[in-house]
Amino acid sequence: MCRSARNFGFAVLGGICDALAGIALGEKQVVPVRPPEYPLDPAVYESYMGKYEGEDGTSLIVERSGDNLFFIFQDEYTIPFYPVSETLFHHTVIDREYEFERDSEGNILFLGIKKSRGIGELKR
């Protein structure tokens, strides 16, 4: 089976619970806006491809299939995304962002997930 054809395998339960609690408590709700896609140079994206691992054993593989960009988290969950800058990517369905950075030696680091509980820094 093609990895990109898999289901996400998870639900954003924390976000759902937080939103429902906010509604029940009368808090103002904000509807996220999908950021515009950034015209990323394919060579920049290719430089991010590979496997990243955290000190706790967390793993993330960055791949592509044609024009579709995605992560494979823990060798199990496929997470589709698109570029919003040269270092920041946004999930195609839910309001989550993923960030990369180069360290002082030029190594690429996956900094983690924003707008969620995150998975921490992963190194390739």
C-alpha positions, 0 to 999 in steps of 0.5 A: 500500500502506498504510504500516502494513501493511509489514514491519519490514524489519530484525532485531534482530541486535545483541540476538540476538548479545548474547543468544547470546553471553551464553548461551554464556558462562553469563551470567544471562539476563533475559526482558523484561517488556512494560510496561503501556499508558498511557492517553495523551490523544490530543491529546498524541499528536497533538502528536508527529505529524510528521517528525523529522530528524537532522543525519546525514540520519536521518528518522522520521515519527510517524503513526497509523492508527485506534488503531495508533501507529507510526513510519516510519523512513527512509521505509521501515520501519514500527515499531509502538508504544504509550504507556507514559507521556506521553513514552515509547513501547514497541515492540509486539513487541520490547523497545525504547523511544522517547522524546520531550521538549520543549526550552526553546522548546517544540519537540518532540525525538525523543530516540532509542531505548533498549535498543538502539544508538539513532539519536540526537536528531532534531528536527521 
